[in-house]
Amino acid sequence: MMLKTVSRFSLLFLALCAFASAAHANKKPPEAPVNLNTATSEELQQVPGIGPVTAEKILQMRKSYGAFKSVDDLRAVRGIGPKRLEKMRKYLTVGKATSQSKPASAVKPVIPAKPAAPPKASTVPADPPDPSL
C-alpha cells in the first residue's frame, strides 16, 4: 500500500515538473531589448534564461554597484556563465540609468539669488501738513 502511494506521488511530481519545464521553455521573448539599467523584475523575467531568482540578483547588483556599463557585466552575477549570457544577449541592452540611481552627492545644491537692494530714500521733500485739518 505504501509503495503505491509513493509511486503515485512520484508520478504526480514528475508530471508537474514536466509541465513546469514545458511552460518555461515556451516563454515568449520580449519584442524589444530589455534595458538592464531600468528594467523591473517582471521585465527581466521576459528574457529567456532569466527567472525570478536571477532577476532579483540582477536588481540587487544594480542597486549595490550602480548602472551596468555593458551586458557583459552580468557575468558577475552568480549563475550566469558565458553560455547562458550568450543566449540572453540579444534580448538585453544597456542604456542610461534613471535619475534615481544618481548618488545624492552628484546633485548640485540650489543657491538662492541675491536679494534685491532696498529702494533708496527719496530726496524730494515731503508735502507740508495741511493746516486746515
C-alpha positions as CSV (number, residue, x, y, z in Angstrom):
1,M,0.0,0.0,0.0
2,M,2.8,2.4,1.0
3,L,4.7,1.6,-2.2
4,K,1.7,2.5,-4.4
5,T,1.3,5.9,-2.6
6,V,4.9,6.7,-3.1
7,S,4.8,5.7,-6.7
8,R,1.7,7.8,-7.4
9,F,3.3,10.7,-5.6
10,S,6.4,10.3,-7.8
11,L,4.4,10.2,-11.0
12,L,2.5,13.3,-10.0
13,F,5.7,15.1,-9.1
14,L,7.3,14.1,-12.4
15,A,4.2,15.3,-14.3
16,L,4.3,18.6,-12.6
17,C,8.0,19.0,-13.3
18,A,7.5,18.2,-17.0
19,F,4.6,20.7,-17.2
20,A,6.6,23.5,-15.5
21,S,9.6,22.8,-17.7
22,A,7.4,22.9,-20.8
23,A,5.9,26.2,-19.7
24,H,9.3,27.7,-19.1
25,A,10.6,26.6,-22.4
26,N,7.7,28.3,-24.2
27,K,8.4,31.7,-22.8
28,K,7.9,34.4,-25.4
29,P,10.9,36.6,-25.6
30,P,10.4,40.4,-25.3
31,E,9.8,42.3,-28.6
32,A,12.4,44.9,-27.8
33,P,15.7,44.5,-25.9
34,V,15.3,45.0,-22.1
35,N,17.4,47.8,-20.6
36,L,19.4,46.3,-17.6
37,N,19.6,49.8,-16.0
38,T,15.8,50.5,-15.9
39,A,14.1,47.1,-16.1
40,T,11.8,45.8,-13.3
41,S,11.9,42.2,-12.1
42,E,8.9,41.4,-14.3
43,E,10.6,42.9,-17.4
44,L,13.8,40.9,-16.8
45,Q,11.9,37.7,-16.4
46,Q,10.6,38.1,-20.0
47,V,14.1,37.3,-21.2
48,P,14.7,33.6,-21.8
49,G,17.2,32.3,-19.2
50,I,16.1,34.8,-16.5
51,G,13.7,33.6,-13.8
52,P,12.6,35.3,-10.6
53,V,15.8,34.4,-8.7
54,T,18.2,35.7,-11.4
55,A,16.1,38.8,-11.9
56,E,16.4,39.6,-8.2
57,K,20.2,39.0,-8.3
58,I,20.5,41.4,-11.3
59,L,18.4,44.1,-9.5
60,Q,20.5,43.6,-6.3
61,M,23.7,44.0,-8.3
62,R,22.4,47.2,-9.9
63,K,21.4,48.6,-6.5
64,S,24.7,47.7,-4.9
65,Y,27.2,48.7,-7.7
66,G,25.3,51.2,-9.8
67,A,24.4,51.2,-13.5
68,F,25.6,48.4,-15.8
69,K,28.2,49.6,-18.4
70,S,27.8,46.6,-20.6
71,V,25.7,43.4,-20.9
72,D,28.9,41.6,-20.2
73,D,28.7,42.9,-16.6
74,L,26.1,40.2,-16.0
75,R,29.0,37.7,-15.8
76,A,29.5,38.9,-12.2
77,V,26.0,37.6,-11.3
78,R,26.3,34.2,-9.7
79,G,24.8,31.6,-12.0
80,I,25.3,33.5,-15.3
81,G,28.1,31.9,-17.2
82,P,29.3,32.5,-20.8
83,K,26.9,30.1,-22.5
84,R,23.9,31.4,-20.6
85,L,24.9,35.0,-21.2
86,E,25.2,34.4,-25.0
87,K,21.6,33.0,-25.1
88,M,20.3,36.1,-23.3
89,R,22.5,38.8,-25.0
90,K,20.2,39.5,-28.0
91,Y,17.3,40.4,-25.6
92,L,19.3,42.8,-23.4
93,T,20.7,46.3,-23.7
94,V,22.4,48.8,-21.5
95,G,21.0,52.4,-21.7
96,K,21.1,55.4,-19.4
97,A,20.0,54.7,-15.9
98,T,17.0,56.6,-14.4
99,S,17.7,59.7,-12.4
100,Q,17.0,57.7,-9.2
101,S,20.3,55.9,-9.5
102,K,22.4,59.1,-9.2
103,P,24.1,59.5,-5.9
104,A,22.9,62.4,-3.7
105,S,26.4,64.0,-3.9
106,A,26.0,64.4,-7.7
107,V,23.0,66.7,-7.3
108,K,24.1,70.4,-7.3
109,P,22.6,72.5,-4.4
110,V,20.3,75.3,-5.3
111,I,21.8,78.7,-4.4
112,P,19.2,81.4,-3.9
113,A,19.5,84.6,-5.9
114,K,20.8,87.7,-4.2
115,P,18.0,89.7,-2.6
116,A,17.2,93.0,-4.4
117,A,18.8,96.1,-3.0
118,P,16.4,98.1,-0.8
119,P,15.0,101.2,-2.5
120,K,16.9,104.5,-2.0
121,A,15.3,107.2,0.2
122,S,13.7,109.9,-1.8
123,T,15.5,113.3,-1.9
124,V,12.3,115.2,-2.7
125,P,10.9,116.9,0.4
126,A,7.5,115.7,1.6
127,D,4.5,118.0,1.3
128,P,4.0,120.1,4.4
129,P,0.9,119.1,6.6
130,D,-2.3,120.8,5.7
131,P,-3.1,123.4,8.4
132,S,-6.8,123.3,7.7
133,L,-7.0,119.9,9.2
